[in-house]
């Protein structure tokens, strides 16, 4: 009873702390994300060992297992493992779509999606990925580690009912934690999230991501040890004269990485044409891996052990090029046939083989340079990562943390910068963003650029600007501000020509001075402000807002810049941009429905948004949208207004903020399902 009472008191104290201390609550969430990522790494790694023992009665490293098997077993084991993994995916996971891969995580996080990942389905499909890897399939186990970590933190965020923005940050923390635990690379994992997943280095994201990855790394080091993944023999590192060779290597490795990407794409197309169920196609892919492993057992599994052998020079030079090509073929067969898993570690083996092969060729051509093959193999790994992810900082730091050799820093910097530049010239997108583009999903920046190009000032102009004559006393100006609650008043000459504007802040600087109120007139407070015309693009409007800290800009006639027509408010511009971006995203998701694997995938792409046409609600009739603000009052965006009889209805889109809603109008609305249900109850 005493223990129970103490536990209850401790629990209540924690609840009070988290309710009153936002910083403590945030730190607790981030630490929890780090713990979940580390646990996912432990479960996946030991789960793979259990599967390997059940299949081969051995806990030895996978490469030793492959070398100890007889030829028939080497050929059939990957095929059998792929078949069982495919059957699990078909009948246990009951889902024909892919797992929550990095591109899907990017979609949920960086593309302002639902910030929801499905833990149950991810775990079920991860079992197949672990089984595929443990029986020789050429996929990385970092895939399920990262995906489970991200999905687990997403579930935690949903349980705690965190707001969407915090869910996005927490999912990024889960990704970083999984990567850190998988590769003992806390800073590199954080950089991966910042460069690839979130796509920015904002401090409100950077701090939590680093803390979670460090937490996961400390936990995993307690379980697996703190030694670097690929320790190098002590040395001073490459000399200055060899740096041009690293630059040349950085220019060549992207072609090997491009071959890997093209092989996976070609394999996917080829296996899709095979008239067999997906699990049978996966068995064929496993058979290809087994046949390749007969001569080159180094391709077995994710390639972690083979990378270590390449780095220390245990792979003879004559085998390096065949190993590179065979690993590409094996990875393409495993992934292209329908298998799920990561490609990060297989990419490391491709890069290490390319780097070591280049080092041997350079050493033969330049014997006096004393080329150190292990540094070139390491540089090849970094170049391969940079070439596929387009993330040079991630590649540099992560590979450095894998070896923890400061002599490698400068060569890694040279090779990653060169490889990124060359690979961007070969392909527009990284391996992750290209997967999104094939699904028809582009980045937020693209949506915003399309909206900025399509909208004009006339789409959101207010036609009732607040004006005063130039000789109006300051007292009258202050009274007009008080009555209208506007932030700017435009000053007109006696001939109705625009002279400038009075900002609210400027007016109230003299409000407390009775002498100034009586002696000054509107012309004394006027300031020149940027002007726009109805045809000014939204991009230019936003640029002119940034010139001065103003909430409004005057809209003038196209042919007469001194004739005032109306005004545009910063708030209206932002809402118009948001509305247009949401509309484009929603329309894209609706019309690409045939490419959506299932209903859940569709909901990830467009959250729970709907587009519906409804009669104008009574609370909006007779008032302008600027007055009623449907987004904040109803939770709905008004995309367009259909006015007139059904056969002759005129559609107004975009809707200007001062448009007065009429009784017979029909509104095309965008918003979540709950908002439409509330609208139905109201009517």
N, C-alpha and C positions, 0 to 999 in steps of 0.2 A: 504493500500500500504506500509506503514511504517513497519507494522508487517511482511508482506511478505518479504520485503527487509532484515529485521533483521534475519528472519528465513533462508533466502538464504545465508546470510553472515555466520551465525552459521554453516550451513551445509557445506559450502566451507571450513571453518576453520577446521571442523572435518575431512574432506577429506584430507586436507593438513597434519593434525596431524597424521592420520593413514598411510599416504603414507611415511612419513619421520620418524615415530617413531614406530619401530616394536614392542617394548614392550607395548606401549599403545594399538596397534591394537590387540595383543594377549590377553591383559587383557579385552578389550571390547568383544572379542569373548567368553571368558570364562564366563564373567558376563551374556552375552546373553544366553549361555547354561544353567546357573543356573536359569535364569528367565523362560526359556522355560520349564525346569523340574518342577519348582514350579507351573506354570500355568497348566501344565498337571495334577498335583495333585489336584489342585482346581477344575478343570473341571470334573475329574473323581469322586471326592468325592461328589460334589454338583449334578452332573449328576445322581449318584446313589440315592441321596435323592429325586430327581424329579421322577425317575422311581418308587421308593418305594411309594411316595405319590400317584402317578397315580394308582398303583396297590392296595394299602391298605389304602389310605387316612390318612396317618400318617407320621410325621417327627420324631417320637420317635426312639431311638436306635433299630437296627434290632432285638436284642434278645427280647426286650419288645414287638415289633410287633408280633414276632412269638408266644410268650406266650399269646397274646391277641386274636389270631385267633381261630376259631372253627376247629375241627378235619378235616372235608372235605377240608377246605381251606388250612390247613397246608400240607395236602397230595398233593393237586392239584396245588398249587401255584408254587412250584419249577418245576413241570413237565411242566406247561404252560409256565413259563418263559424260560425254556430250549428249548421248542419247538419254541417259537418266536425267541430266540437267534439263533437257528439253521437255521430257515427260513431266518433271516437277513444275516447270513453268506453265505447261498446258493444263494439267489436272489439279495441281495444288495451288499455285498462285492464281490460276484461272484468269490469266491476263495475257493477251497477245502483244501488248505494247511493251516498250522498253522500261527499264528501271529508271528511277529518278537520277539521270546522269547529270554531269556538270552543266550541259546546255539547258536542261530543264530547271536546274537550280538557278542558273543565271536568269532564266525567264521569270521565275517566281520572285527573284530578289531584285536584280538590276532593271528589269523591264516593268517594274511596278505591277507585277501580277498579284495573285492572291496571297503570296507568301505562305502557302500551305503545301506541304509535301506529305505523301501518304506513307506512314510508318509501316503499317501492316503489309501492304503490297511490296514495299521496298525490302523488308526483312525476308518475306517469302521468296522473292526473286533473288535475293542475295545468297540464299542457300544454294541455288543452282549455280551461281557464279563461283562460289567457294568450291563446290564439287567439281566444276569444270576446270578450275585452276589446279586443284589438288591431283587430278588424274592426268595432267599434262597439257591441258588447253592453254594456248598462248594468250592469256589475258592477265591483267594485273589485279592483285587483291586489294590495291588501294581504292579501286572503284567502289566495291561494296562498303569499305571502311568509311569513305567520305560520304557516301549516300546514306548509310545508316545514321552516321553522326548528324547530318543535316536534317534528316527526317525525324530523328529523335528530338532534336531541339525545336523543330517545328511543332511537334506534338506537345512538348512542354509549354511552348508559347500559347498554343490553343487552349490548353488546360487552364493556364493562368489568365486567359483572355487578354493577352497583351495587345496593344494597338498595332496596326499593320507595320508602321515604320520600325517599331522595336522588334517585331517578328523578323523583319528582313535582316536586321543587324544580328539577331541571335542565330539565324540560319547561317549567316556568314561565319559566325563564331564556331558553329558545329562543323562546317567545312574545314576551317583552319585547324581545329582540334584533331579531326580525322587525319589530315595530311601530316600534321606535326607528329602524331603518334605513329603513323605508318613509316615515316622516313627520318625520325629523330631530327627534325628540322623545323624548330618553332618559328624562327624569323622568316625563313623561306615560305612556310605554309601561310603565314600572315600576308606576305607579299603576293602569294598566289590569289588569295581572296581579294586583296585590294586591286590588283592588276586585272584579274580575269573575271571574278564573280561579281564584285561590286563595281569595278571599273572606275574607282576614284580613291583618293587618299585623304578623305575628310577625317578630321580628328575624332569626330563623334563615332566613326566606324573603326578607325585605326586602333584606338586604345582598347576597346573590348575584344577585338580580334586578336591582338597581340597577347592580351592577358589569357584568353581562352587557349591559344595555341601553346603558350608556355606552360599552362596548367596541364594540358594533355601530354606534353613532352616530358614533364617531370614524372607524371604518373607512369607513362610507358617505360621510362628509364628505370623506374623502380621494379618493373616486371621483366623487361628484356635486357636491361643493362644500359650503361651510359656511353659505351664505346661508339665511335663513328661507324657508319655503315660500311664505308670503304676506306680504311686507313691506308695511307701511302707510306712507303719507306722514307726515312728521314733524308732530307736533301735541301739544297738552297733554292730549288725551283729553276725554271727555264731562264736562260739569259736574255739580255735585251735583243741580241741579234736574231733570236728565234721568233720574236713577236710577229714579223711579217708572215711567217709560216702559219701562226695561229689565225691571222686574218684570212689567209688563203683557205685554211680549214673551215673557217666560219662561212666562207663563200661557197664551199662545196657541200657541206653537210645538208643544207636546205634541199638539195636535190634528192638526197636519200630520204629525207623526211617527206618530201613531196611524193616520192615513189611509194612510201608507206601509205600515205593518205589516198593516193589514186588506186592502190592495190585494194584497200579496204572498200572503196566505193565500187570498183569493178567486181569484187567478190560479192558484194551485196546484190548488185544487178544480176550477176550470173546465178547465184543461188535462188533468187526470186523466180527465175524462169524454170527451175526444177519442179516438176509437178508432184511434190511430196509434202507431207506435213512438216512443220518447222522442226520437230524433234528429229525426223529422219534426215533433214538437211543438216542439222547440227551434227549428227553422227557422221555424215560424209565429210564435214569440215574437220572433225576429230580424226578421221581416217587420214586425211591429208597431213595433219600434224604428226601422226604416228609414223607415216612413211618417211617424212623428212627427218624425224628423230632417230631413225635407224642409223643414219650416217652421221648426224649431228645432234647428239643428245643435249647439247647446250641450249637448244631452242625449247626444251621441255619446260612447261610452266611459264611463270612470268619473266624468267630470265635473271632473277636477282643473283643467283650463285654464279651464273655465267659472266655477269658484269664483273664480279670480283676476280674471276680467273683472267679475264681480259686485262684488267688493270695491273695485275701482278705479273703478266707475261706468260701465263701457263698455256694460253692458246697459241699454237704455232702460227707464224705469219701466213702460211699458205691456206689456213682455214678461215682467216678473218673475213675475206670478201664473200666466200660461200656462206659463212655464218650470218653475215649481214643480210644477204638476199633470202636465205632460208627463214630467218626470223621475220622478215617482212611478209613472206608467203604464209608462214604459220599464223601470224597475227591476223592477216587478212582472212584466212580460212576460218579461224575461230570466231572472229567478230562478224564477218560477212555472212556466215551461215546461220546467224541468229543468236550466237552466244552473247552473254552480257558480262561486262567486267571492264577494268581500266586498261588504258593503253600507255599509261605513264611509264611504268617499269619496262615493258617491251620497247618503248621508244629509247629508254636509257641504253639498252643493249645494242640497238641499232646504232646509236651515236657512239658508244664505246668502241664497237667494231670498226666503224668508219674512222674514228680518230686513231686507233692503233694501226689500222691498215695504212693510213696516210703517214703516220710516223715512220713506219718501216720503209715506205717508198722514199720519204724525204731523207732518211738516214742513209739509204743506198745511194741517193743522188748527191748528198752533201755529207760525206763521211767525217769531215773535219768539224762539223757543227755540234756533234755529240747530242743528238736528238734524244730526249727522254720520253719513251713511248707512253709511260703511264700518265704523264701530264697531257699528252695529246688525246689519249683515250678519255680522260676526264673532261677535257675541253670539248670533245665530240659529244659527250653526254649533255653538256650545257647547251651546245649548239642545237642539238636535236630537240631539246625542250623548248628553246626559244623559237625554233622554226615551226613548231606545231602549235604552240600557245600564243605566240607573239607577245611574250611577257619576258623581256630580257632581265629585269631585276629579279624576278622569281627564279629564272634559270641560274643566274649568277650566284645568288645567296643560297639556294637550295643545294646546288652541287658543292659549293664550298662547305656547307654544314655537313654534307655526307662524308667529306674527307678531312675537314678541319685542318687543312694545310695552307698556311698563309702564302706560301710560295706560288700557289695556284691562282691567287686573286687577280693579278694583272692579266695573265693569259685568258682567264675566264671572262674578264671584262671585254677584252678585245674580241674574243670569238662570239660572245653573245650579241654584242652590238652589230657586228658584221652579219651574223646569221639572221638576225631580226630584219635588218634592212633588205637582205637578198630575198628572204622568204616572203616579205610583204610585196616585193615585186613579182614573185611567182604566183601568189594567191592573194585575193582580196581579203579573205577572212581566215581567222584561225580555225583550228579543228573544232572548236566549240561553237563559235559564232556561225560557222558554215552550216552546222547541224540545225541551228535556229533558222537560218535563211532558207534552207531546204523545206522547212515546215511552213514557210511564209511569214515568219515572225521576224521583224526588224527591230532595231534599237529605238529607245526613246528619242534619241537625238534625231533619228530619221523622221519619226512621226512629228516632232516639233518643227523640223525644217520644212516638211511638207505643209504643215499648218501655217507657218510663217510666210511661206510663199503664196498661199492661196487666199489669205484674208487681207482685207484693206480697211482703212480707217472708217470708210463709209458703213462697214458692217457692224460697228458698235459705237457710232457717234450719237451723242445726246444733242438734240436740236433746241434745247432751252437753256443756253448758257446764261450764267448770272453776270449781268453787266451794270456799269455805272458810267455816268458822264465824267469827263476829266476834271470838271470843276466841282464835283460833289465833295462836301466836307468829309473829313475822316470819320466823324461821328456817324454819318449816314452809311459809310462803308462798313463800320463795325456792326451797325444794326442789321445790315443785309446779311452779313456773315452769321449773326446770331439767329436770324429767322430761317435761313436756308440750310445751315449746316454744311455748306460747300467749303472746299479748301482753297478755292481761287475765284477771284472776281476779275472780269475782263474790263479794261478801261477803254471807252470809245471817245473819239473826238466829237465836237459839235456836228461834224458832217458824217458821223457814224463810221469812222475809220478806226480800226483796231490800233491802239497805241502800245498795249502790253497787258500785263496782268499784275494783280496784287495778291501775293501769297498770304494765307491766313497768319503765318508766323510773323511776317513783316508788319501786318496790320496791328497785331496785339502787342508788338514791341512798344507802340506809342499809346496803347489803350489806357495805361495807368498815368499818363501825363495830361492833365486837363488842358494845359496851355497848348500842347501840340494838337490835341483833338480840335481845338477851336481855330488854330492858325493854319494847319495843313489841309491840303485837298488831295483828292485821289491821285492826281498827276504826280504829286510829290513822292508817293509810295510805289509808283509803277516800276516794274522791271521788264526787260525784254525777255521773252521766253521762246523756245523753239516752236515753230508752227508746222502743222501738217495739213494736207488737203485730203479730200475724200478718197483719192486714189493712192495715197501713201500706203505702202505695204506694212504689214504688222511688224516685220523685221525692222524697218526704219522707225516705226513708232516706238518700239522697245529701245532702240538705240538712242533716240532723242530723249526718252524718259531718263536714260542713264546719264545724260549730260548734266542735268540738274536734279536735285532731290524734290521733284514736284509730283503731286498726285493727279494733276490734270494738265492737258495741253489743249490749246485752241485749234479748231479746225477752220480753215479759211478756204475761200473759193480757189479753184484750180488756176483760174486766169487772173485773179485779183487777190494777192496775198494780204491785203489790208481789210478785206470784207469778211467779217466773222460769220460763220455758218453755225457752229456748235462747238462742242468740246468732247474730248475723250478722257476717260478716267483710267488711271492705272489699274484699278480693281476690275473694271469692265474688260480691259485688255487681257489681264491674266485669266479671268474666267472664260473669255472667248477662246483663248489659246487652249486652256484645259478642256473645254467642251469639244473643240475640234480634234484635239489629240485623242480624247476618249471616243469620239464618234468614229474616227478612222480605225482605232484599235478594235472597236466593237464590230464594225462592218467587216473588217478583215477576218475576225474570228468567225463571224456568221457565214461568210461566203467561202471560207476555207473549211467548212464543216466536213466535206468529204474526205479531207486529209487528217481529220482528228481521229485518233485511234479509238477513243471511247468517250463517254459523257464526262468522266472525270478529267480527261485531258482538255476537253472543251472548257470545262469550268476553270481549270488552271489558267487557260489562255485569256478568258474574259471575265474571270471571277464569277459572280452571280448577276452580272449586269444584263438588263433587257432593254430593247428598244420597242416601245409600244406607242400607238396613236390613241389618244383619249380625248373626250370632250373637255373643254376648258373648265377646270374646277371653279366653283362659285367664288372661292376666296380670291381668285386672280382676276375675275371679270371686272372691267372698268378701271383697272389699275395697270401701271406699267411694270415690266419685269424688274426694273431697277428698284421700284417701290416694294414689290412683294418678295423679291429674291427667292425664287423657287428652290434653288439649290440648298439654302440653309433652312428654309421653312418646311419643304417637302422632301428634301433629299434627292431631288430630281433635276437634271439638266434639260432645258428646253432646246432641242436641236432645231426645230422648225415649227412654223405656224401655218396651218392650212386654212385659208380664208375664202369663203364663198360657197356656192352650191357645189355638191359633190362632183358633178360633171365639169364644172368650170372653176374648180377650186384653184386658188393661187397659193403657191407655197413660198413662204418667206423664210429664207435661210441664208446666212446666219441671222439670228433675230436681234435687232438693235435693242439696247437696254430700255429705250424710252417708248417702245411699241406698247400701246394700250391693248390689252386682251379684250376681245368682244365676246358676247354671249354665245354666238354660234361658231366660234373658232374651234378647230381641233388641233391639239398640240401633239407633236412627235416628241416623246420624252425618253430620256436615257437615265437609267438608275438601277439600284439593286431591287430584287424581288420584293423585299420587305416594304420598300417605299411605295411600290404599286399597290400592295395589299392595304397599306394605310390609306391610300388615296381612294380605293374602292370602298372601304368602311366609311370614309368621310362623306362620300356621295350617296 
